[in-house]
Amino acid sequence: MLVCAIAGIHSLVAQTLDATFQLLPQPRQVEVKGGNAFRWHELNYITTTAGTDMPVLGTLLNNLPQARMSGKGITLSLTTENVPESGEGYVLTLTKSGATISSRSQTGLFYGCQTLEQLLEDSRDFNKPIPELIITDYPSVNYRAIHLDTKHHLDQMSYYYEMVDKLARYKINAIIWELEDKLRFTRRPEVAAPNAISKQEMQALCAYAQARNVEISPLVQGLGHAGFILKHHWELRENPDSDWEFCPAEPKTYEMQFDLYRDALEAMPYGRYLHVGGDEITAIGIDERCKATGKSPFELQMDWLQQVCQFAVDHGREPIFWDDMPLKYAGLWELILGNKSEEEVARIWNTEKLDQAIDLFPKSCVYMRWKYEDATTPAHQRLLKWYHDKGLKVMGATAAASADSPYMPRRSSRTDYIKGFSELVAENQLEGILATSWDDGSPHLETVWRGYIAQGEFGWNPTARDIEQYKKVHAQREYGFPVASGQMQFLDELEQAFFFFDGALITSGRRNPSWGVKEFTLIDLPDPANPGAWSKQYEAKINQAREEQARYERIQSGVDAALAHARRNRYTLQIYQQNNQLQNYPTRLLLALHAYDTATDTAGLAAARQAVQAVLDSFIPMRRELETVYGKTRFMVQPEGFIADHNHHNHLAAKTNSSDWLYYYELPMNRKVQNWLRTH
């Protein structure tokens, strides 16, 4: 853990500020003095001392003149005296005469300005003076990254610039961007999707990010997850019937991969890493080229890893590799995923296979230890110790959005998992932490932000706040709601509502096919000749639908109030509003069908039938409004000429080139109900 150079500072938890002022991430130490310093509008200038450059500033600070004037001002200075040892650390001092920010690096000054920007924002929003104080701050984890997965959709370039600004605001300093076919590769142009981002556009974005202390590194999938390449190059497949894996014994595999790597590194010139993928391999060693080597599948995989790692090193990057395949080879995978007690783990823990194969593990590689649920389990902690004992570099990977949560992240935006893994990374001094956001169910990124920002909070200071405190502070920082207002309580209910939505209209199947279930069975429909039977058959669903309708109304009331009172980020609230309409649709349809099934006379039956039709008729305007709001930032359909991977059916967001996948059960159910109405 980083050590602060200032004598007498030991606490890692900030002292209590007036509840008006809520900083995110939570600083290490806040020493509050007796009086008030100033209000947000009382500052007259911002300037630097000799040899110090002005960092990129937030909105309020950037409005100030950058020359010394009379009155209260801000002075930024580079120094090695009485500042944290961390290059990202800073000391922010507020007095009646103004503010000073000191750091040993430009990065620290940038982060000190971000903290001051938040204090000024709260002073403005709540019309209160900022107290005199001294903040001494530095991070627990040096590399705090988020994962951007664009395999199934792209957003507008302007949105990515806005994303960088927000990441910087919350002291997240890196993006690992999973490109697949969304970069316009120049050496292998056939791989790029028709709407791919050009190398020049990506270079410009990376330069913008670098100025804000956010470095962007590429993730170019290799060995597995290669459908975006192998749909064009059958000759490189391990299995002719699958575009999932490269053949690692084919020399042209490496020619292809290295060309894509070169393009990606040129497009993202400031990152320190090259993520090479390498996960979830299903079949290696079955091709005749592989059999001729006489090597086992695991040896072939590690041969591949050694070659791509050497490429990365030769081109000035550190390679990163998802680590699940070695663990599967060693028979440890299910144990790592599980939640067995320390006693149970101790009885069956066996790393003999890994120990024997240790010479196959490139020492230049960073092994990305991904676990998207609880990372603090005994088996997982044993694995981290094994890596440490073997001298291998490890980075943690949690998840802000995963395949098990289409449309919306769940569990308070997965913040408990993010906090737990961040604590482990800090305690074990790992290489860094990554909050992944998988695009299998393609949630709108506005719904992922509470998890992304949690990575900023807990990567910087893992133990200062609990989850409930974090959510309240997030609401203040993102929307301007005081922590005591409870204005964003509806969000937890909205996340919960999607669990019912996932399966409301089916009797078997899983909405996201990456869960391993590809087929589904829609519910039956009422039989007018046997009234009440349908309602008895689906009694549990109907009872839950009643609860979900009440939940929907609470959510809608909460969203409406939030939209009315928010000071910023209303677009996020609009996305939540549209998601609430979507998740409510199956509920309304179930309740309308129930009313039809239980009607007791001809008039009631006719009214109920009209109510069912009204629900169906509401679908098209609901869909139009949702896609209009989503489409403010996101491209909603694949471009003309896009070729789907052979594996596309395994991912919900790739089921269709249009936006129909968003309504995976609803569209066939609507057709079924409409046909039923015609015959009854």
Summary of the structure (lengths in Angstrom):
residues: 680
radius of gyration: 27.1
end to end distance: 70.2
largest distance: 88.3
contacts: 2356
relative contact order: 0.09
helix: 47%
strand: 15%
